[in-house]
């Protein structure tokens, strides 16, 4: 399979949605659609992951990601 997407670009678009959802200078009328878009992406990703097979090393990788997330939270 040829990878035709760019994860950094997808992350940037998600951050733009987040920025729109949390912008304190606009009303909820404008924030809410941005948050809805984040939910739509979340629901789709959850569904797609649910239907993917499990791969060798996946559990270890997920554990490592969780550990890194905890470190980021504790640094705050």
C-alpha positions as CSV (number, residue, x, y, z in Angstrom):
1,X,0.0,0.0,0.0
2,X,1.2,3.5,-0.8
3,X,0.6,5.9,2.0
4,X,-1.1,9.0,0.4
5,X,-1.8,10.9,3.6
6,X,0.2,13.1,5.9
7,X,-0.3,12.5,9.6
8,X,1.2,15.9,10.5
9,X,-1.4,17.6,8.2
10,X,-4.3,15.6,9.7
11,X,-3.0,16.6,13.2
12,X,-2.8,20.3,12.2
13,X,-6.4,20.2,10.9
14,X,-7.6,18.6,14.1
15,X,-5.8,21.3,16.1
16,X,-7.5,23.9,14.0
17,X,-10.9,22.3,14.9
18,X,-9.8,22.4,18.5
19,X,-8.9,26.0,18.3
20,X,-12.2,26.8,16.8
21,X,-14.0,24.9,19.5
22,X,-12.2,26.7,22.3
23,X,-11.8,30.2,21.0
24,X,-12.9,32.5,23.8
25,X,-13.5,35.4,21.4
26,X,-16.5,33.8,19.6
27,X,-19.8,32.5,20.9
28,X,-20.8,28.9,21.5
29,X,-22.8,29.3,18.3
30,X,-19.5,29.3,16.4
31,X,-17.6,27.0,18.8
32,X,-20.1,24.1,18.8
33,X,-19.8,23.2,15.1
34,X,-16.0,22.9,15.5
35,X,-16.5,20.6,18.5
36,X,-19.1,18.6,16.5
37,X,-16.4,18.1,13.8
38,X,-14.0,16.8,16.4
39,X,-16.7,14.3,17.6
40,X,-17.4,13.2,14.0
41,X,-13.7,12.4,13.6
42,X,-13.5,10.7,16.9
43,X,-16.5,8.5,16.2
44,X,-15.1,7.5,12.8
45,X,-11.6,6.7,14.2
46,X,-13.1,4.7,17.0
47,X,-15.2,2.7,14.5
48,X,-12.3,2.1,12.1
49,X,-9.9,1.0,14.9
50,X,-12.6,-1.3,16.3
51,X,-12.6,-3.1,12.9
52,X,-8.8,-3.3,12.5
53,X,-6.9,-6.5,13.3
54,X,-4.4,-6.5,16.2
55,X,-0.8,-6.5,15.2
56,X,2.4,-7.8,16.9
57,X,3.8,-5.2,19.2
58,X,0.6,-3.2,19.2
59,X,0.0,-3.6,22.9
60,X,3.5,-2.5,23.8
61,X,3.3,0.5,21.5
62,X,-0.1,1.5,23.0
63,X,1.3,1.1,26.5
64,X,4.3,3.3,25.6
65,X,1.9,6.0,24.2
66,X,-0.1,5.9,27.4
67,X,3.1,6.3,29.5
68,X,4.2,9.3,27.4
69,X,0.7,10.8,27.8
70,X,1.0,10.5,31.6
71,X,4.4,12.1,31.6
72,X,3.0,15.1,29.5
73,X,0.1,15.4,32.0
74,X,2.4,15.3,35.0
75,X,4.7,18.0,33.5
76,X,1.8,20.5,33.4
